[in-house]
Amino acid sequence: MDLSGKHAVITGGANGIGRGLAQRFHRAGANVVVADLDSDGARRVAAELNHQRPDSACGVRADIGSEQGNVDLIRAAEATFGTVDLFFANAGVGIGTDLETTEDAWNLAFDINVHAHRWAAKHLLPTWLSRGEGYFCSTASAAGLLSQIGSAPYSMTKHAAVAFAEWLSLTYGSRGIRVSCLCPQGVNTNMLNQGDAPGAGPASSVVRSAGAVLEPAEVADITLAVIEAETFLIAPHPEVLTYWGRKVADYDRWLAGMRKLQARILGE
Ligand SMILES: NC(=O)c1ccc[n+]([C@@H]2O[C@H](COP(=O)([O-])OP(=O)(O)OC[C@H]3O[C@@H](n4cnc5c(N)ncnc54)[C@H](O)[C@@H]3O)[C@@H](O)[C@H]2O)c1
């Protein structure tokens, strides 16, 4: 998809990867709706974009952790720039650790990291199928292909996000619906950096030790190239594909390696 003149909606667009995507898609010529729970941040990002090109961006408060929140966002975006061409379900939470994770935290992780994707798709697809096109992107994680040492909720929800994107692509790809799934490893954002706080668990240390930490702008450049090529997997860290190949080639060997990595990080 050539994004010039297209209408793109990005959730979690106030910060981190989402802000990088909003800025890059806007530079490629898209009109952009920046949606976030952080309404001040969303409006700030949109204001910067409007400064570069008047009336080309809109910052809205959105809580995508419910079906209604997704409906409200899609309707607000349509009222601003017309039919949505590309929807990027990027907002996510890195919440929860082990089996003692609270039920509220499990529910929040599934609502934001998984159900939000299907709620958005549910309300975008009728229009997209009737016009024979539409582009759905989601941010999962390398944890959705591999795993996340230190967080069962993150591992499970990100696998589910990859599974939903695959299902959407195989079910509707022949009817003009394009799907891509972003699976980065470490990216220099609040989520990664807040994971370094005392008591946050080992997840951020594991991510840092596994490979390069990219800047959101680098991830956005790679993502745009994949969207232009209309292929499925966006893997900004090439080493993730190597690790993923090893997992598929020999599951038990891969699990043993992950145990060793965990022991090293935890100093066991
Ligand atoms: N940073 C990394 O290393 C990394 C790696 C792999 C995947 N990811 C994924 O990238 C995505 C973006 O995360 P990030 O790293 O940019 O973190 P971030 O914390 O900088 O950004 C996440 C954004 O999502 C917003 N958000 C959270 N809950 C929301 C809700 N209910 N409704 C609307 N917006 C909401 C937050 O306000 C925030 O602006 C997430 O899905 C995350 O899981 C991040």
The ligand as an ORCA input file, in Angstrom:
! r2SCAN-3c Opt
* xyz 0 1
  N       9.245     -1.585     23.633
  C       9.515     -2.842     23.325
  O      10.634     -3.333     23.567
  C       8.461     -3.689     22.640
  C       8.861     -4.900     22.071
  C       7.910     -5.693     21.437
  C       6.598     -5.273     21.338
  N       6.237     -4.085     21.914
  C       4.833     -3.693     21.765
  O       4.784     -2.440     21.121
  C       3.524     -1.803     21.398
  C       3.787     -0.352     21.786
  O       4.498     -0.329     23.004
  P       5.700      0.694     23.295
  O       6.904     -0.098     23.526
  O       5.689      1.770     22.271
  O       5.254      1.225     24.729
  P       4.723      2.645     25.236
  O       4.385      2.416     26.659
  O       5.689      3.720     24.888
  O       3.401      2.888     24.381
  C       2.214      2.186     24.616
  C       1.063      3.170     24.407
  O      -0.165      2.443     24.492
  C      -1.086      3.290     25.177
  N      -2.173      2.509     25.759
  C      -2.106      1.607     26.771
  N      -3.328      1.157     27.079
  C      -4.206      1.773     26.231
  C      -5.609      1.722     26.050
  N      -6.382      0.956     26.839
  N      -6.160      2.481     25.097
  C      -5.396      3.271     24.306
  N      -4.058      3.379     24.429
  C      -3.472      2.630     25.387
  C      -0.232      3.971     26.249
  O      -0.867      5.140     26.775
  C       1.032      4.270     25.472
  O       0.997      5.538     24.854
  C       2.892     -2.646     22.503
  O       1.910     -3.489     21.936
  C       4.052     -3.468     23.033
  O       3.623     -4.661     23.638
  C       7.139     -3.292     22.548
*
